[in-house]
Amino acid sequence: MNKKPTLVAELIAEFLGTFVLILFGTGVVAMVVLFPSNATAHGGYTNITLGWGLAVTMGIYVAGKVSGGHLNPAVTLTLAVFRGFPWLKVLPYSIAQTAGAFLAAALVYRNYLPAFRQFDPQLEKTAGIFTTFPAFPAWPQAGFLDQVIGTALLLLLVLAITDELNVPPGANLAPAMIGLVVVAIGMSFGGMHGYAINPARDFGPRLFTAVAGFKDNGLTDGRRVWWVPVAAPLLGGLVGAAVYDFGIRRFLRAFSS
């Protein structure tokens, strides 16, 4: 008899999956930013997009079997609205995801502490290693649409890839496909606000930067832009799922009936 995982097991899986995601994701940004003399070797923005895509893939592989591998409050909320995911689990999942992101950011900082002390001893210009900021500071809300579009694409493709009525790639390949989706989003929609497309991915590390004393962190210092990569992905996920369900899934249901 197959037993369902307990809520505690699911929360641990979400915590660890998001922890792995942020370790790889912020780690690759740290590599590019803190070692500028090797920027060409490290690949710059291309490496960042590839690193984040692989980070998502690895995180889903860690948590997928136990919790579903959401790793993202926007995914959790969207699945609750459109796929019957239990509403009572939405907040605990989101807290576990954010906590995993916070701790991962702390570990990346500790690992690269000598580089931070050399490159930015006053922690004045490196909060962006951990979190996202608008490309046009005079219009901090300009990245809102960017985040909505990116997260809408993410959830549209996640639902398409995992839909049993569509042409799913198989359980073992789904995480890799979703990782490629994140790479594509980063390459196409990463300019305006850094393509967080995940409230936990952005707020957890941003909270760490505030605790660690980073200046201009967007939460307790500088431009208060923290709300954009929190609110916009939650809205974008719902938009993407609605587009998929009403644009594709309803026809798949008709074909299969």
N, C-alpha and C positions, 0 to 999 in steps of 0.2 A: 504494500500500500504506500503510495506516494503522499507524504505529509507536506502541507503547505508551509513555507517559511513563516516564522513568527514576525510580528512587527519589529521587534528588537533586531532580529536577523536582517530584515530588510533595511532598517535604518543604518546598521553597521555597514551593509553593502553599499548603500548610497554614500555614506561618509567616506569609505575607502575608495570607491570608484571616483568620486569627485576629487579626493585627495590626489590620486594618481593623475587625473586629468590636469589639475592645476600645477602639480610638480613638473610635468613635462611642458605644459604651456608657458608658465612664467619662467621656467628654466631656459627655454629657448630664447625668450625675449631678453633675459639677463645675459645670455651669451652674446647676443648681437649688440646690446647697448653698452655693456661694461667692458667689452674688449674691442673698441672701435678700430684699433690698428689691424685687427684680423677680420674686419667687416666683410671684405671680399671673400675670404675663405669661409666665413660663417654664413654667407648667402643673403644677409640682410632680410628684407621683407619676405622674400621667397622662402627662406628657411623658417621664418615665423609662421607663415601660413601652413607650410608642410608640418611643422612641429605641432601646431594646434590640432591639425587634422589627425595626426597620429596619436596625440594625447587623448582625443575623444574616443578613438578606436580602442585604445588600451584601457581606458576607464570603463567603457561598456563591457569589454571582455571580463573585467574584474567583477562587476556588479550584476551583469545581465541576468544570469540564471536565478539569482536570489531575489532581486528587487525589480528587475526589468531594465536596470541601467538607465534611469532617467537622467541623473546627474545635473538636473536643470529644472528649477521651479516652473519655467515656462512650459516644459514638456509635461511635468506633473499636473499643472493646472489644465492644460489642454486635454490631456487624457481623461481627467475628471469630467470635463465638460462634454467631450465627444466620444469617449470610449468606456465610460462606466467605471473609471478608476475610483475607489472609495474616497469620498470627500474628507473623511476623518483622517486620512493619511496625508493629505496635501500639505498641511502645515508641518507635521513632523518630518516628512521627506525634505521639505524646503529648508528646515533648520539643520538637518543632518548634512545636506549638500553645502550649505553656507559654512558650517563648522569645518567640514573637510577642506573647503577652499581656503579658509582662514589659516588652518594649521599648515597646509601645503605652502602657502605664501611665506609663513614664518620659517619653514625649513629651507626654502630656497634662499631667503635672506641670510640665514645663518650659514649656509653653505658658501655663499658668495660674499661673506662679510669683509674679507680682506680687499676684494675688488671694490665693494661699495666705499670702504674707507679711503681708498686711493682715488677713485673716480668722482665720488660725491660725498666727501666727509661730513658735510652739513645736512645731507639728505634733502637737498633743495630742488633737485631736478630729475629724480629717478623714480618717483611714485608711479610713473607710466609703465614701468616694468611689470607692475602688478595689476594695474587697473587701466581704464580707458578714459580718454578726454576728447572734447570736440576739436576738430581741426580748425574751426573758426571760432575762437573764444568770444568774439563779440556777439555771436549767435549760438549760445550753448544749446538752445533747443533745436538747432539745425540737424543735429544727429538723431533726433527722435525718429524721423521718417526712415533714415538709414537703418536704425535698429528694428523698426517695424518690418521693413522689407526683408532684412536678413533673417529675422526669426520666423517670419511667414514662410520664407523659402525653406528654412530648416524643418519646420513642422510639416509642411506640405510634402517634402521629400521623405521625411521619417515615416509618415503615414503611408506613402506610396510604397516605400521599400518593405515595410513590415505588414502590409495589407495581404491577408490570406486570399482575398478575392482577386488581387492583382497578380503580378509575376514576382513573388518574393525571391530573393537570392539564396535563401536558406539561412538557418540560424547562425552558422559559423561565419558567413560572409556579410551579414547585415551590419555588424559594427564597422567593418572596413568600408562598406558603402557609405555609411553615415559619416565616417571620418572624411571621405572624399567630398561629401557635400559641404562639410565645414571648410575644407580647403578652397572649394569653389566660391563659397560665400566670402571668405577672406580676400580672395584675389579680385572679386568683383564688387564687393560692397564693404571694404575695410577702411576706406579713406575718411569718412565723415566723423565717425566716433569709435573707431577701433574694433568694430564687430564683436562686441561682447556676446550678444545674442543669448545671454544666460545671466539672470540676476545674481545667482549664487557665485558664478565665476567672477563677476565684477565686484559685488558688495563684500564678499568674504575677504578677498585680498585688500580691498580699499579700507575695510575696517582694521585690518592688520597695519596698513600704512599709518593710519591715525594713531593706533596704539604705540607703534614703534617710533613715532615722532617725525614722519616724513612731512615736509612742507608742501603746500599746494596739493593736498591729497584729494580735494574735491568733496570732502565730507566735513572736516573740522577746520580746514584751512584753505584759503584760495577760493576759486569759483565753486559754488555749491552745485556741482553737475551730477552728483551721485544718482539722482532720481531718474535720469534719462535711461541708463542701461538697466534699470530695475523695472520701470513702468512700461517702456516701449517693448521689450521682449515679451512681457506677459500679454500685451495686446496683440503683438505680431503673431505669436503662436496661435491664438484664437482665429486670427484672420486666415493664416495658412491652412489650418485644419478645416475651416469653413469652405475655403476654396476647393480643397481636395474632396471633401465629402459631397458638396453640391455640384462640383464640376466633373468628378470622376467616379467616386464610390457609388453614387446612386445608380449610375449606368451599369457598373459591375454587378450590383445586386440584381438589376433587371435581367442581365445576361445569364446570371447563374440560377435564376429561379425557374 
